[in-house]
């Protein structure tokens, strides 16, 4: 039969090797997860293209409406100026 000191030494060594292997596994897994996260962050989101296109269309529509408002304002100012230039009937 084996000496009890040898059995205790073997148990301690198995514990140490298992702990070191577990820590190495955790380290490698965390490095892999960090690398995968960084890679994912660098890729453009597929939703960004659609959102940017929709935003551009909205801005174009707003610009057209602002131009229509400005044209209506110029037309109103022109009518008021022409109205003031006309001779008025005495009251």
RAPESUL-V917582 format. One record per run of one state. SS is the DSSP state (@ for helix, = for strand, . for the rest). FROM is the first residue (numbers start at 0). TO is the last residue. Records with the same first field share a line. If there is no record, write none. Layout:
SS: FROM-TO  FROM-TO
This chain:
.: 0-2  42-44  85-90
@: 3-41  45-84
